[in-house]
Amino acid sequence: MKFRAILLALLFVFICSTVSFAAIIVEKRTGAVKIFMPDGKQIVVQANEPLPMIPDGATVTILAGSATINTTGKSTVSVSVGTYTISIKEDSKINLTLNPDGTMTSTVIAGQSLVSRKVEAYERAIPPAGVEFGGNNEIEEISPSQ
């Protein structure tokens, strides 16, 4: 009887630790993804390869195609798609697609998400050769009678 109780307790601990570790689920993916683990390890997984367990605090980057991202329990995840970053809240599910032109399409299936976009810094335009600004350039006034 003690053996069964110990075995049942170990099974319960194993199931709970597996559920808490598998906080982020990637489903229906059609392309490659890159996973940045909380410990700094980076993993690239092609479309036909199995995904590792993804812990809470990881960042997922969709490199090509589409994927459905699901968070379980209190977990949250940051997902990069092109120049977009999507923060997916706890108990949420979202379908994301990286379009060929670099844009992103997203559909929230359940829960909440926050989308932000990285914008390139504006660089000052360089005037064409021969154009001068400032200085003592004289302006010819034209009267209405001319």
Secondary structure, DSSP 8 states (H G I E B T S, - for coil): -HHHHHHHHHHHHHHHHHHHH--EEEES--S-EEEE-TTS-EEEE-TTS----B-TT-EEEE-SEEEEEEE-TT--EEEEETTEEEEE-TT-EEEEEE-TTS-EEEEEEES-EEEEE-----------TT---SSS-------TT-
